[in-house]
C-alpha cells in the first residue's frame, strides 16, 4: 500500500465485502448495522485525510452513539436512521 490512507480504504473495502458475504446468512438487521458502521469508518478516514466537515463529524458522532442500538431496540435504531436521512437530505438541499 502506498500510504496509511490507502491501507485504511483497503481495510474498509475488505470489511464491506466480507460483510456482504456474511449477510447471506446473518440476521436481517446486521445489514443496516454494517452499512452505518461503514459510513462512520469512511467519515473517520476522510477526517484523517484532512476533510474538515463539521456536519460529517456530527454524523459520525451520532453513528457511534446509536449504531449498536439495533441490538437492543430495533425501532429506536430505525428511528435514528430515519432522522439521519432527513438531516442528510437537508444538507444536500442546502448545498444546491
Buried (B, 14 or more C-beta within 10 A) or exposed (E): EEEEBEEBBEEBEEBBEEBEEEBEEEEEEBBBBBBBBBBBBBBBBBBEEEEEEEEBBEBBEBBBEBBEBBEEEEEEBBEBBEEBEEBBEEEEEEEE
